[in-house]
Amino acid sequence: MMHTGDETNDALFDQAATAVVELGNRIMEEHHDADPWDVASGILAGAVQFWLYSRQPCGDPYCESCSEVSTAEQRMRELLKEMREFAEESDYYHSVHDSNVGRA
């Protein structure tokens, strides 16, 4: 249930994504001994909390806008669907060091 399409929403989406990447980079620069996995997991935990908060149904059981997120299970499915899409679109999804990469 991604609400993108118009220029304003697309710009806000890009701004939010960029801000999160910059936050991770800034934390790593300020804490040279920090584990990047811990930082990334903390950022992801916060993003998941905000995403779930933003997808709370309105309370009207017949609301068409909320029909895709009217239960916790539906919200989880939507969250995982979006996460998979974003991951697969990422430049970092595949790595030359992946164990399933062919070697010659």
C-alpha positions, 0 to 999 in steps of 0.5 A, spaced: 500 500 500 505 504 497 502 511 496 507 514 491 505 517 484 505 524 485 511 529 485 510 531 492 509 524 495 515 522 490 519 527 493 518 526 500 519 519 499 526 520 496 527 525 502 525 520 507 530 515 504 536 519 503 535 522 511 535 515 513 541 513 509 545 520 512 543 518 519 546 511 518 552 514 515 553 520 521 552 515 526 558 511 523 562 517 522 561 519 530 562 512 533 568 509 529 568 503 533 560 502 532 558 495 529 554 497 522 549 491 523 547 494 530 546 501 527 542 498 521 538 494 525 536 500 530 535 504 524 530 498 521 527 497 528 525 505 528 523 505 521 518 498 522 515 502 528 514 508 524 511 504 518 506 500 523 504 506 526 502 510 520 498 503 517 494 503 523 486 502 521 482 508 522 477 504 526 471 504 521 471 496 519 468 498 512 473 503 510 476 501 503 482 505 505 484 501 511 482 494 508 489 492 506 491 493 513 485 492 518 489 486 521 496 485 524 497 479 519 495 484 513 500 489 516 505 484 516 504 482 509 504 489 507 510 491 511 514 484 508 512 486 501 515 493 501 521 491 504 522 485 499 521 490 493 526 495 496 531 490 498 531 487 491 531 494 488 537 496 492 544 497 489 546 492 495 542 487 494 547 482 490 554 482 492 560 479 488 561 476 495 555 472 495 556 465 496 551 463 490 556 467 485 559 463 480 567 463 480 571 462 474 
